[in-house]
């Protein structure tokens, strides 16, 4: 393949590669041969790719699948089954590629066996029993073992299943009550041993009254930090019974900012970040789903919400069941980069809806229900190119280690 390509001028090959708009396809192209990877890894191509990605809209291929943990049974029962060697308690992974297309009829269960976390991260599975996937961002996955009493803290671990990296997180300082939420914020690229990676901040957040308390761990400095004071939510907003504003916490600045929601924001709502750093708002009311984006003019203090899509979900969900039984429909998950939306339909289960092409697939594996903690897993450019480097250039020697890298790559990236 490379010999044939060598007869083409480099600028022609460059032009061909710029016509690929799907991020996952470009990563696969980079892993196909060294010549293509050399062009794709060039600063000129990457800069152009970044700009195209920001203006391209949703990229469904960013969503590789879902991690989840079984919490439908009492812990004691699960532990007894684990001791009998008949049950695995580490989180499982379901690739997007195995989800069944929704036909509007009652589908049968998808019998594909879910993958264990041990498929990607070896040596830690035995110590991750009862851990739940709680957050993910740009290939990083956060797992948490919830404390059972007031004398112990939650135990948190951060992994990159795509590269096999494991980040050991010290105990994050916080006061009771237990945290309301965890978030992982991916920051600037850093270099570890001459290779590209990502630094991140793991934030633990909880509220008491109208105050927000938080602390975080920074992977770059390998240290925890807790602010000297806790920001207070504006009293006039805190007492309002309906949702009218979005409150944003600026971690490093120790302050809050406020964004007023559009007047049409009535119903079930979810927020997400877009690829260009903007804010997206998804609203579901009476099976009418609307997508809004917050726009801010460059060099101006004015900003506004713009409605970009209106979708009648009656055309996509198993609406006969909904109408006959008056079943409830709820928004569960919204991802801004991939445009993935997970909805729960009473008596029908979970559905994955794509805002990119309006396709619907059912999360029909009998192990996955609304009672499971689902955590979407998205890829990012740095991790994918790092794996491409290991697989194509042979940076990792031809041994068991390299075979493991190739195995993770093919499992997560290959469509089945």
C-alpha positions in Angstrom: 0.0 0.0 0.0 2.8 2.4 0.9 4.7 1.7 -2.3 1.6 2.7 -4.4 1.1 5.9 -2.3 4.8 6.9 -2.8 4.0 7.6 -6.5 1.5 10.3 -5.5 2.8 13.8 -4.5 2.7 14.5 -0.8 0.4 17.5 -1.3 -2.1 15.2 -3.1 -2.2 12.7 -0.3 -2.5 15.7 2.1 -5.5 16.9 0.2 -7.1 13.4 0.2 -6.7 13.2 4.0 -8.3 16.6 4.6 -11.5 15.3 3.0 -12.0 12.9 5.9 -14.3 14.6 8.4 -14.9 11.8 10.8 -12.3 11.9 13.7 -12.3 8.1 14.2 -11.6 7.5 10.5 -8.7 9.9 10.6 -7.2 8.0 13.6 -7.7 4.7 11.7 -6.0 6.3 8.7 -3.0 7.3 10.9 -2.7 3.8 12.1 -2.8 2.3 8.6 0.8 3.3 7.5 3.7 5.4 8.5 3.4 7.8 5.6 -0.1 8.7 6.4 0.7 9.0 10.1 3.6 11.3 9.3 1.3 13.6 7.4 -1.5 13.5 10.0 0.9 14.1 12.9 2.3 17.2 11.2 1.5 20.5 12.9 -0.1 22.0 9.8 -2.5 19.1 9.4 -3.3 18.9 13.1 -4.0 22.7 13.3 -6.4 22.4 10.3 -8.0 19.3 11.8 -8.6 21.1 15.1 -10.4 24.0 13.3 -12.4 21.6 11.1 -13.5 19.7 14.2 -14.6 22.8 16.0 -16.9 23.8 13.1 -17.9 20.2 12.1 -20.6 19.8 14.8 -21.2 16.4 16.5 -18.8 13.5 15.9 -20.7 10.3 16.8 -17.6 8.2 16.5 -16.1 9.9 19.6 -18.4 7.8 21.7 -16.8 4.3 22.0 -19.3 2.8 24.4 -20.5 2.7 28.1 -18.9 1.6 31.3 -21.3 0.4 34.0 -21.4 -1.4 37.3 -24.1 -3.7 38.7 -25.8 -2.2 41.7 -29.2 -3.8 41.3 -28.5 -6.4 44.0 -27.5 -6.0 47.6 -23.8 -5.8 48.2 -23.8 -8.8 50.5 -25.4 -11.0 47.9 -22.9 -9.8 45.2 -20.0 -10.4 47.6 -21.2 -14.0 48.3 -21.4 -14.7 44.6 -17.9 -13.2 44.1 -16.4 -15.4 46.9 -17.9 -18.4 45.1 -16.0 -17.4 41.9 -19.2 -17.1 39.9 -19.5 -13.4 39.6 -17.2 -10.5 38.5 -17.7 -7.3 40.4 -15.4 -4.9 38.4 -17.1 -2.5 36.0 -18.0 -3.8 32.5 -17.9 -2.1 29.1 -20.4 -2.2 26.3 -19.2 -0.9 22.9 -21.5 1.3 20.9 -20.9 -0.9 17.9 -22.9 -3.8 19.5 -26.0 -1.9 20.3 -29.1 -2.9 18.3 -30.9 -0.6 15.9 -34.3 0.3 17.2 -37.2 -0.8 15.0 -40.0 0.5 17.2 -41.0 -3.0 18.1 -40.1 -5.1 21.1 -36.5 -6.2 20.5 -35.0 -9.3 21.9 -32.0 -9.1 24.2 -28.6 -8.5 22.8 -26.7 -11.6 23.9 -23.2 -10.1 23.3 -21.2 -10.6 26.5 -20.0 -7.3 27.9 -16.3 -6.7 28.3 -14.6 -6.5 31.7 -12.5 -3.5 32.7 -9.7 -6.1 32.9 -9.8 -6.3 29.1 -8.1 -2.8 29.1 -6.5 -2.4 32.6 -4.6 -5.5 33.9 -3.5 -6.0 37.4 -6.1 -3.8 39.1 -9.3 -5.6 38.5 -9.2 -7.7 41.7 -8.9 -4.4 43.7 -11.8 -2.7 41.9 -14.7 -4.7 43.2 -17.8 -2.6 44.0 -16.2 0.4 42.2 -18.7 2.5 40.1 -17.8 4.5 37.0 -18.8 8.0 37.9 -17.3 10.4 35.3 -15.3 10.4 32.1 -13.8 13.0 29.8 -11.5 12.7 26.7 -10.5 9.0 27.2 -10.2 9.3 31.0 -12.5 7.2 33.2 -13.1 7.9 36.9 -14.1 5.0 39.3 -15.3 5.5 42.8 -15.8 3.2 45.8 -18.4 4.9 47.9 -17.8 5.1 51.7 -20.3 3.3 53.9 -19.9 5.4 57.0 -18.9 8.8 58.1 -15.4 7.7 59.3 -14.0 6.9 55.8 -13.6 8.8 52.6 -14.6 7.7 49.1 -11.7 6.0 47.2 -11.3 7.3 43.7 -9.2 6.0 40.8 -8.5 7.4 37.3 -7.8 5.3 34.3 -7.2 5.6 30.5 -8.5 2.3 29.1 -7.4 3.3 25.6 -3.7 3.6 26.6 -3.7 1.4 29.7 -2.5 4.3 32.0 -3.4 4.2 35.7 -3.4 7.3 37.8 -3.1 6.8 41.6 -5.2 9.5 43.3 -4.6 10.3 47.0 -7.5 10.9 49.3 -9.3 14.1 48.3 -10.0 16.3 51.4 -13.6 17.2 51.9 -16.1 17.7 54.7 -19.3 15.8 55.3 -21.9 15.4 53.9 -20.6 13.0 51.2 -19.8 14.6 47.7 -22.7 15.4 45.4 -20.6 15.0 42.3 -17.2 14.3 40.7 -15.8 15.8 37.5 -12.6 15.3 35.6 -11.3 18.4 33.7 -8.7 17.7 31.0 -6.1 20.4 30.8 -3.0 21.2 28.6 -0.9 18.5 27.1 2.2 17.5 29.0 5.2 15.3 28.2 6.0 12.1 30.1 9.3 10.6 28.9 9.1 12.3 25.6 5.6 11.1 24.8 2.3 13.0 24.6 -0.3 12.5 27.3 -2.9 14.6 29.1 -2.9 16.3 32.4 -6.2 16.6 34.3 -7.9 18.0 37.4 -10.2 15.6 39.4 -12.8 17.8 41.2 -15.0 16.6 44.1 -17.9 18.9 44.7 -20.8 19.1 47.2 -23.3 21.7 48.5 -24.5 22.6 51.9 -27.3 25.2 51.9 -26.5 27.8 49.3 -22.7 27.3 49.5 -20.6 25.2 47.1 -17.6 23.2 48.6 -15.0 21.6 46.5 -11.4 20.3 46.3 -9.4 18.8 43.5 -6.3 16.8 42.5 -4.0 18.0 39.8 -2.1 15.3 37.9 0.5 17.8 36.7 1.6 18.8 40.2 0.5 15.5 41.7 -1.0 17.3 44.7 -4.5 18.0 46.2 -5.8 21.5 46.8 -8.7 22.9 48.8 -9.8 26.5 48.5 -9.7 28.8 51.5 -13.4 29.6 51.3 -16.6 28.3 49.6 -18.5 30.4 47.0 -22.0 31.3 47.9 -24.8 31.1 45.4 -26.7 34.4 44.8 -29.5 34.4 47.4 -32.1 35.7 44.8 -31.4 32.7 42.7 -31.1 30.1 45.4 -34.7 30.6 46.6 -36.3 30.4 43.1 -38.4 27.2 42.8 -37.9 26.8 39.0 -34.6 26.5 37.1 -33.7 29.8 35.6 -29.9 30.0 35.6 -26.8 27.9 35.1 -24.2 28.4 37.8 -20.6 27.8 36.7 -17.8 27.1 39.2 -14.4 28.5 38.2 -12.2 26.0 40.0 -8.9 28.0 40.0 -10.6 31.4 40.5 -12.7 30.3 43.4 -15.7 32.1 42.1 -19.1 31.5 40.5 -20.6 32.9 37.3 -24.2 32.9 36.2 -25.9 32.2 32.8 -29.6 32.9 32.4 -31.5 30.1 30.6 -33.8 30.9 27.7 -37.4 31.6 28.6 -38.5 28.5 26.7 -36.4 26.3 29.0 -39.3 24.4 30.6 -39.2 20.6 31.0 -36.5 18.1 31.6 -33.1 19.6 30.8 -29.4 18.5 30.5 -26.3 20.6 29.8 -23.1 19.8 27.9 -20.0 21.4 26.4 -19.8 21.7 22.6 -16.6 20.9 20.7 -15.8 24.6 20.4 -16.1 25.2 24.1 -19.7 26.6 24.0 -22.6 25.5 26.2 -25.4 23.3 24.9 -28.8 22.9 26.4 -31.1 19.9 25.7 -34.8 20.2 26.7 -37.4 17.5 26.6 -41.1 18.4 27.0 -44.0 16.2 26.0 -41.8 14.2 23.6 -40.6 17.4 21.9 -36.8 17.6 22.2 -35.1 20.9 21.5 -31.4 21.7 21.3 -30.1 25.2 22.2 -26.6 26.6 22.0 -25.3 29.6 23.9 -23.6 32.1 21.5 -21.3 34.9 22.5 -20.2 37.5 20.0 -16.3 37.9 19.8 -15.2 41.1 21.5 -18.7 41.8 22.9 -20.3 41.3 26.3 -23.6 40.3 24.7 -24.6 36.7 24.5 -27.7 34.8 23.7 -29.3 31.3 23.3 -30.0 30.1 19.8 -32.3 27.2 19.1 -30.6 24.9 16.5 -32.8 21.8 16.4 -36.4 20.7 17.2 -37.1 16.9 17.2 -40.4 15.1 17.7 -39.2 12.0 19.6 -42.6 10.3 18.8 -41.1 9.5 15.4 -38.2 7.6 16.9 -39.1 6.0 20.2 -41.5 3.1 20.7 -44.3 5.6 20.9 -47.2 3.1 20.9 -46.2 1.8 24.3 -45.7 5.4 25.5 -49.2 6.5 24.4 -51.0 3.4 25.5 -49.5 3.2 29.0 -48.7 6.9 29.4 -45.1 5.7 30.1 -42.6 8.3 31.3 -39.7 9.4 29.2 -36.6 10.8 30.9 -33.3 12.3 29.7 -30.4 10.4 31.2 -27.2 11.4 29.5 -26.1 14.1 27.0 -22.7 14.3 25.4 -21.8 17.6 23.6 -18.9 16.4 21.4 -20.5 13.2 20.1 -24.1 14.4 20.2 -25.1 11.2 22.0 -28.4 11.3 24.1 -29.5 8.5 26.3 -33.2 8.3 27.1 -35.1 6.0 29.4 -38.6 5.0 28.4 -40.8 3.3 31.0 -41.5 -0.4 30.3 -39.1 -0.2 27.3 -35.7 0.5 28.6 -32.8 2.7 27.5 -32.2 4.1 24.1 -29.2 5.9 22.5 -30.3 8.7 20.2 -27.7 10.5 17.9 -28.2 14.2 17.4 -25.9 13.9 14.3 -28.1 11.6 12.1 -31.1 11.2 14.4 -30.6 7.4 14.5 -31.8 5.3 17.5 -30.2 2.2 19.0 -31.4 0.3 22.0 -29.2 -0.6 25.0 -30.9 -4.0 25.1 -28.3 -6.1 26.9 -30.1 -7.8 29.8 -27.4 -6.6 32.2 -28.0 -2.9 31.4 -31.0 -1.2 32.9 -31.8 2.2 34.3 -30.7 1.0 37.7 -27.1 0.6 36.5 -24.8 3.6 36.7 -24.0 4.2 33.0 -20.9 6.2 32.2 -20.3 7.1 28.5 -16.7 6.7 27.3 -15.4 9.1 24.7 -12.0 9.1 23.0 -9.7 12.0 22.6 -7.0 12.9 20.0 -3.9 12.7 22.2 -4.6 9.2 23.5 -5.5 7.9 20.1 -2.3 9.2 18.5 -0.2 7.9 21.3 -1.7 4.4 20.7 -1.1 4.9 16.9 2.5 5.7 17.6 2.9 2.5 19.6 1.1 0.3 17.1 2.5 1.7 13.8 6.0 3.0 14.6 6.9 0.1 16.9 7.8 2.4 19.8 6.8 -0.5 22.0 8.9 -3.7 21.3 7.3 -6.7 19.6 6.5 -8.4 22.8 3.6 -9.1 25.0 3.3 -5.5 26.0 2.8 -4.3 22.4 0.3 -7.1 21.7 -1.7 -5.8 24.7 -1.7 -2.3 23.3 -2.9 -3.6 19.9 -5.6 -5.6 21.6 -7.0 -2.5 23.4 -6.8 -0.5 20.2 -8.7 -3.0 18.1 -11.3 -3.7 20.8 -12.2 -0.1 21.3 -11.8 1.2 17.7 -12.8 -1.6 15.4 -16.5 -1.7 14.3 -18.1 -5.1 14.6 
